[in-house]
Amino acid sequence: MLRLESDNLEDLYKELLEKKYEVSVETVKTVIRGIDANVDKVNMGVISDVGLILSVDRHNYLNVLKQHLPILEEAENYELCSDVLEYINKLSN
């Protein structure tokens, strides 16, 4: 689960940008767990001070994996990139 410290939306945006690699890794791993568990939605985190629940619905799993792949490549996290490509192929068929 993501741990974010922001207490307003502007700071949250900045924090997400600063932690983009951490956010991408956690997002992708959570979506993969959701696919494996065959659930309709995965929760990424709760930001109670802002009143937000970060979640991904099943119909967005494929797009989320595709969007985060370049960030993982930039971070040179090739093992996770390989897993993401496997799940992208699985969901595309």
CORTA-V431917 format. One record per backbone hydrogen bond with DSSP energy under -1.0 kcal/mol. CO is the residue of the C=O (numbers start at 1). NH is the residue of the N-H. E is the energy in kcal/mol with one decimal. If there is no record, write none. Layout:
# CORTA-V431917
co:CO nh:NH e:E
co:CO nh:NH e:E
This chain:
# CORTA-V431917
co:8 nh:12 e:-2.2
co:9 nh:13 e:-2.3
co:10 nh:14 e:-1.9
co:11 nh:15 e:-2.8
co:12 nh:16 e:-2.6
co:13 nh:17 e:-1.9
co:14 nh:18 e:-2.4
co:15 nh:19 e:-1.9
co:17 nh:20 e:-1.3
co:19 nh:23 e:-3.1
co:20 nh:24 e:-2.4
co:21 nh:25 e:-2.6
co:22 nh:26 e:-2.5
co:23 nh:27 e:-2.7
co:24 nh:28 e:-2.7
co:25 nh:29 e:-2.5
co:26 nh:30 e:-2.3
co:27 nh:31 e:-2.5
co:28 nh:32 e:-2.5
co:29 nh:33 e:-2.2
co:30 nh:34 e:-2.1
co:31 nh:35 e:-2.4
co:32 nh:36 e:-2.6
co:33 nh:37 e:-2.2
co:34 nh:39 e:-2.1
co:40 nh:58 e:-3.2
co:42 nh:56 e:-2.5
co:44 nh:2 e:-2.3
co:45 nh:54 e:-3.0
co:47 nh:51 e:-1.6
co:47 nh:52 e:-2.0
co:52 nh:47 e:-3.1
co:54 nh:44 e:-3.8
co:54 nh:45 e:-1.5
co:56 nh:42 e:-2.5
co:57 nh:60 e:-2.3
co:58 nh:61 e:-1.7
co:60 nh:64 e:-2.6
co:61 nh:65 e:-2.3
co:62 nh:66 e:-2.3
co:63 nh:67 e:-2.5
co:64 nh:68 e:-1.9
co:65 nh:69 e:-1.2
co:68 nh:72 e:-2.0
co:69 nh:73 e:-2.3
co:70 nh:74 e:-2.4
co:71 nh:75 e:-1.7
co:72 nh:77 e:-2.6
co:73 nh:76 e:-1.5
co:76 nh:78 e:-1.3
co:77 nh:81 e:-2.0
co:78 nh:82 e:-2.3
co:79 nh:83 e:-1.7
co:80 nh:84 e:-2.8
co:81 nh:85 e:-2.7
co:82 nh:86 e:-1.9
co:83 nh:87 e:-2.2
co:84 nh:88 e:-2.7
co:85 nh:89 e:-2.4
co:86 nh:90 e:-2.1
co:87 nh:91 e:-2.7
co:88 nh:92 e:-1.8
